[in-house]
């Protein structure tokens, strides 16, 4: 099933609608956001034919706009862990001597996990920063003009993050977020002799809306005042 922006928004609205009246809480332990995200790869490649470097050959991965969802759990009022996820389809195009060559397209499942520090609110603004990693699994590949069968190895890379939430009332936030990732993948057009080492290194820019609440309130329906995070 394809994950769409409408289905992402529906998740947040269902959580908000099913929570008790006091579940929207800026000191709650759980924050869910639905966002629009632009993924901008800072890509490049070393291309090989039968193990020999192809001089002047390069490649780039397309920039894509996608829906995304984040779930953040607060361990204290300042320390949290976030899971960012989505599905996205990208294409690759040859550069240099491969200019204009369709190198294929592929789907990616690219979750990002970060450990974050959230500042105390300043006039409703809550800046935060995080460090972590991204893992990408590639699937449903199409080999493009090179033929063969395109295979991309899974990627794992280092991530840094900065962002800000802005309180708009009753546990709701507006959010802006930027992540920078450093990772690469090995590409193999099986049966053709062509391989490549591709740097992906995406910049991930997001903006959207979030809802913060106490997870225990949502699961149990209790209406007692929650204990504040320390």
C-alpha positions in Angstrom: 0.0 0.0 0.0 1.3 3.4 -0.9 1.6 5.9 2.0 0.1 9.2 0.9 -0.1 12.7 2.5 -3.9 12.2 3.1 -3.3 8.9 5.0 -0.5 10.6 7.1 -2.8 13.4 8.1 -5.6 10.9 8.9 -3.2 9.2 11.4 -2.7 12.5 13.3 -6.4 13.4 13.2 -7.5 10.0 14.5 -5.0 10.2 17.4 -6.3 13.7 18.3 -9.9 12.7 17.9 -9.6 9.5 20.0 -7.6 11.1 22.8 -9.4 12.4 26.0 -10.0 16.1 26.3 -6.9 16.7 28.3 -4.6 14.5 26.2 -3.4 17.5 24.1 -0.5 18.4 26.4 2.7 20.4 25.8 4.3 18.4 28.6 3.2 15.0 27.1 5.5 12.2 26.4 4.6 11.6 22.7 4.6 13.9 19.7 3.3 12.9 16.2 3.8 15.1 13.2 2.6 14.9 9.6 4.8 16.9 7.2 5.6 17.7 3.6 9.2 16.8 2.9 11.7 17.7 0.1 14.6 15.3 -0.3 17.6 16.9 -2.1 20.4 14.3 -2.7 23.9 15.8 -3.0 24.8 12.9 -5.3 27.7 11.8 -7.4 29.1 8.5 -8.6 32.2 6.5 -9.6 31.1 4.3 -12.6 32.9 1.1 -13.6 32.6 -1.2 -16.6 33.9 -4.7 -15.9 35.8 -3.3 -12.9 37.5 -0.6 -14.8 36.7 3.1 -14.1 34.7 4.8 -16.9 36.5 8.2 -17.2 34.3 11.3 -17.1 31.2 9.2 -16.0 29.0 10.6 -13.2 25.4 10.4 -12.0 22.9 12.2 -10.0 19.7 11.2 -8.0 16.5 13.2 -8.5 15.1 15.7 -5.9 11.7 14.6 -4.7 8.8 16.1 -2.7 7.0 13.5 -0.5 4.7 13.1 2.5 6.3 12.0 5.8 5.4 11.1 9.4 7.5 11.4 12.6 6.9 10.0 16.0 8.9 11.5 19.0 9.1 10.0 22.5 10.2 12.3 25.3 12.2 10.6 28.1 12.5 13.9 30.0 11.2 17.4 29.1 14.4 18.0 27.1 15.6 14.6 25.9 13.7 12.7 23.2 14.1 10.1 20.4 12.5 10.6 17.0 11.6 8.2 14.2 11.1 9.8 10.7 9.7 7.7 7.9 8.2 7.7 4.5 8.3 6.0 1.1 9.8 7.7 -1.9 10.5 7.0 -5.6 13.7 8.4 -7.1 15.3 8.3 -10.5 19.0 8.4 -11.5 20.5 10.1 -14.5 23.9 10.0 -16.1 26.2 13.0 -16.1 29.5 13.7 -17.9 30.1 11.2 -20.7 26.8 9.5 -19.6 24.8 12.7 -19.9 21.2 12.1 -20.8 21.4 8.3 -19.9 18.5 7.0 -17.9 20.3 5.0 -15.2 17.0 3.7 -13.7 14.6 4.4 -10.9 13.8 2.9 -7.6 11.6 3.0 -4.5 13.2 3.7 -1.1 12.2 3.0 2.5 14.4 5.5 4.4 13.7 5.8 8.1 15.8 8.2 10.2 16.3 7.7 14.0 17.7 10.6 16.0 18.4 11.4 19.7 17.4 15.0 20.4 17.7 17.8 22.8 14.7 20.1 23.0 15.1 23.6 24.5 12.5 25.0 26.9 9.8 27.1 25.1 10.7 30.7 24.2 7.5 32.7 23.4 6.0 29.4 22.1 9.1 28.4 20.1 10.9 25.2 21.0 14.1 24.7 19.0 15.8 21.3 19.1 18.8 19.5 17.7 19.6 15.8 17.1 22.1 13.3 15.9 21.5 9.7 14.7 21.5 7.6 11.6 19.5 6.8 8.5 18.9 3.4 7.0 17.7 3.0 3.4 16.2 -0.1 1.8 15.8 0.0 -2.0 13.2 -2.0 -3.8 11.1 -2.1 -7.1 14.1 -1.0 -9.2 14.0 -0.3 -13.0 17.3 -0.5 -14.9 16.7 2.3 -17.4 18.9 2.5 -20.5 21.7 0.2 -19.3 19.4 -2.8 -19.2 20.2 -5.8 -17.0 18.7 -5.9 -13.5 19.5 -2.9 -11.3 20.4 -3.8 -7.7 21.1 -1.3 -5.0 22.7 -2.3 -1.7 21.1 -1.0 1.5 22.6 2.1 3.0 23.4 3.2 6.5 24.7 6.7 7.3 25.2 9.4 9.9 22.5 12.1 10.4 22.4 15.5 12.1 19.2 17.5 12.6 17.9 20.9 13.6 14.4 22.2 13.9 11.8 24.2 15.8 8.2 23.5 17.0 5.8 26.4 17.5 2.9 26.1 20.0 -0.5 26.9 18.4 -2.7 25.6 21.3 -4.2 22.5 22.9 -1.1 20.3 22.2 -0.8 21.3 18.5 2.5 22.6 16.9 3.7 23.9 13.6 7.1 22.5 12.8 10.1 23.1 10.5 13.0 20.7 10.4 16.2 20.1 8.4 18.3 16.9 8.4 21.6 16.2 6.7 22.7 12.6 6.0 26.0 11.1 4.8 25.6 7.7 3.1 26.3 5.9 -0.1 25.2 2.8 -2.0 26.6 0.2 -4.4 24.7 -0.1 -7.7 25.0 -3.1 -10.0 23.3 -3.5 -13.4 23.5 -7.2 -13.3 24.4 -8.9 -16.6 25.8 -5.7 -18.2 29.2 -5.4 -16.4 28.3 -1.9 -15.2 28.6 -1.0 -11.5 28.8 2.2 -9.5 29.6 3.6 -6.1 27.0 6.3 -5.6 27.2 9.0 -2.9 23.6 10.0 -1.9 24.1 12.4 1.0 20.6 13.9 1.1 19.4 17.1 2.6 15.9 16.5 4.0 13.8 19.6 4.6 10.3 19.2 6.2 7.5 21.4 7.4 4.1 20.4 8.9 1.9 20.1 11.9 2.2 18.0 15.1 0.2 16.9 18.1 1.6 16.2 21.5 -0.1 14.1 24.1 0.5 11.5 26.9 0.4 8.0 25.3 -1.0 6.4 28.5 -4.0 8.8 28.3 -4.7 7.6 24.7 -4.3 3.9 25.5 -6.2 3.8 28.8 -8.6 6.8 28.5 -7.7 8.0 32.0 -8.5 11.6 32.6 -6.3 12.2 35.7 -3.6 14.9 35.5 -0.4 13.3 34.2 2.8 13.6 36.0 5.1 16.2 34.4 8.2 15.1 32.6 11.4 15.9 34.7 
